[in-house]
Amino acid sequence: MNQPLDVITLLRQRSENGARAERHLAKVVLADVKWAAHAPIAEIAETAGVSEPTVTRLATRMGFRGTRDLKIQLAQALVIGGAFMDSIGESIDLGKSRAVLAVCRQAHNALNYIEQSVDEHKIERIANRFATADKIFIFGTGGISSFIAEELRFRLFRLGLNVTSENDAQIQRMNAALSTETTAVIGFSVSGNSPSVCDSLRIASEYGAETFSVTAPGSELFEQADLSIPFKYAEDGNYYKPSSTRFALLALGDIIALKTAEKVGPVALENMRRIKMSLTTANHNDPSMPLGD
């Protein structure tokens, strides 16, 4: 499938480098994309002070089949990226206090979401399986899901567990094919529609592994896993701010790791003691420092 043309970028280029009439027309469209997506071509031409053929020429020179195709692309641009267009070109300065509050308050909200929504019985079942599994596979793709997959691996391996995390689609499927009835697999996906993670859980299940997911309720991945933790955190709409979903998933990963450590018991403490000793010999002598961090 071909990548759709980015009509907004094309219009910006024409507004700077096109012929005079095209430059003005492109600026008129960019000034109110929602209006341009629905207005008749005659109205667009009249507002811009150009002829209707000029509107058609602009559309075809940008690579569209005509004005109808242009208007369809404008409508799609609004649906996909409209929230990001409202403030494009505006300079903002939140100031230190507002920036701190914007991040920290939403981090608190994300943690509260987990505290109020997590099903501890499901966490218990996952921890029980992880503590006794011969192998644990953790799969995630995309920025947030791959981050939490790697983070959870880092928390579990120090307990002495045989755990692998993977964000490469093909290697996820290859790992899943190595599953047995003593394997536990967990997949992370904010959308629940990651093809490789869904496929990997299906493959692992075919080989007898018990599968878990943390994902959007009702999604393909949610239905694919033997046990799923529903996860759907609503962001605050501040598109300048990094996603707060990370904090929620990080807390959930830590809860799983803590519960698993409790299930492993004293063996986990001995493994962590040995790790601490190995780091001490590498001149990491401060006992107050986090383990391996």
Secondary structure in CASP SS format (residue, H / E / C, confidence):
PFRMAT SS
TARGET T0000
AUTHOR 0000-0000-0000
METHOD secondary structure of the structure
MODEL  1
M C 1.00
N C 1.00
Q C 1.00
P C 1.00
L C 1.00
D C 1.00
V H 1.00
I H 1.00
T H 1.00
L H 1.00
L H 1.00
R H 1.00
Q H 1.00
R H 1.00
S H 1.00
E H 1.00
N H 1.00
G C 1.00
A C 1.00
R H 1.00
A H 1.00
E H 1.00
R H 1.00
H H 1.00
L H 1.00
A H 1.00
K H 1.00
V H 1.00
V H 1.00
L H 1.00
A H 1.00
D C 1.00
V H 1.00
K H 1.00
W H 1.00
A H 1.00
A H 1.00
H H 1.00
A C 1.00
P C 1.00
I H 1.00
A H 1.00
E H 1.00
I H 1.00
A H 1.00
E H 1.00
T H 1.00
A H 1.00
G C 1.00
V C 1.00
S C 1.00
E H 1.00
P H 1.00
T H 1.00
V H 1.00
T H 1.00
R H 1.00
L H 1.00
A H 1.00
T H 1.00
R H 1.00
M C 1.00
G C 1.00
F C 1.00
R C 1.00
G C 1.00
T H 1.00
R H 1.00
D H 1.00
L H 1.00
K H 1.00
I H 1.00
Q H 1.00
L H 1.00
A H 1.00
Q H 1.00
A H 1.00
L H 1.00
V H 1.00
I H 1.00
G H 1.00
G H 1.00
A H 1.00
F H 1.00
M H 1.00
D C 1.00
S C 1.00
I C 1.00
G C 1.00
E C 1.00
S C 1.00
I C 1.00
D C 1.00
L C 1.00
G H 1.00
K H 1.00
S H 1.00
R H 1.00
A H 1.00
V H 1.00
L H 1.00
A H 1.00
V H 1.00
C H 1.00
R H 1.00
Q H 1.00
A H 1.00
H H 1.00
N H 1.00
A H 1.00
L H 1.00
N H 1.00
Y H 1.00
I H 1.00
E H 1.00
Q H 1.00
S H 1.00
V C 1.00
D C 1.00
E H 1.00
H H 1.00
K H 1.00
I H 1.00
E H 1.00
R H 1.00
I H 1.00
A H 1.00
N H 1.00
R H 1.00
F H 1.00
A H 1.00
T H 1.00
A C 1.00
D C 1.00
K E 1.00
I E 1.00
F E 1.00
I E 1.00
F E 1.00
G E 1.00
T C 1.00
G C 1.00
G H 1.00
I H 1.00
S H 1.00
S H 1.00
F H 1.00
I H 1.00
A H 1.00
E H 1.00
E H 1.00
L H 1.00
R H 1.00
F H 1.00
R H 1.00
L H 1.00
F H 1.00
R C 1.00
L C 1.00
G C 1.00
L C 1.00
N C 1.00
V E 1.00
T E 1.00
S E 1.00
E E 1.00
N C 1.00
D C 1.00
A H 1.00
Q H 1.00
I H 1.00
Q H 1.00
R H 1.00
M H 1.00
N H 1.00
A H 1.00
A C 1.00
L C 1.00
S C 1.00
T C 1.00
E C 1.00
T C 1.00
T E 1.00
A E 1.00
V E 1.00
I E 1.00
G E 1.00
F E 1.00
S E 1.00
V C 1.00
S C 1.00
G C 1.00
N C 1.00
S C 1.00
P H 1.00
S H 1.00
V H 1.00
C H 1.00
D H 1.00
S H 1.00
L H 1.00
R H 1.00
I H 1.00
A H 1.00
S H 1.00
E H 1.00
Y C 1.00
G C 1.00
A C 1.00
E E 1.00
T E 1.00
F E 1.00
S E 1.00
V E 1.00
T E 1.00
A C 1.00
P C 1.00
G C 1.00
S C 1.00
E H 1.00
L H 1.00
F H 1.00
E H 1.00
Q H 1.00
A C 1.00
D C 1.00
L E 1.00
S E 1.00
I E 1.00
P E 1.00
F C 1.00
K C 1.00
Y C 1.00
A C 1.00
E C 1.00
D C 1.00
G C 1.00
N C 1.00
Y C 1.00
Y C 1.00
K C 1.00
P C 1.00
S C 1.00
S C 1.00
T H 1.00
R H 1.00
F H 1.00
A H 1.00
L H 1.00
L H 1.00
A H 1.00
L H 1.00
G H 1.00
D H 1.00
I H 1.00
I H 1.00
A H 1.00
L H 1.00
K H 1.00
T H 1.00
A H 1.00
E H 1.00
K H 1.00
V H 1.00
G C 1.00
P H 1.00
V H 1.00
A H 1.00
L H 1.00
E H 1.00
N H 1.00
M H 1.00
R H 1.00
R H 1.00
I H 1.00
K H 1.00
M H 1.00
S H 1.00
L H 1.00
T H 1.00
T H 1.00
A C 1.00
N C 1.00
H C 1.00
N C 1.00
D C 1.00
P C 1.00
S C 1.00
M C 1.00
P C 1.00
L C 1.00
G C 1.00
D C 1.00
END
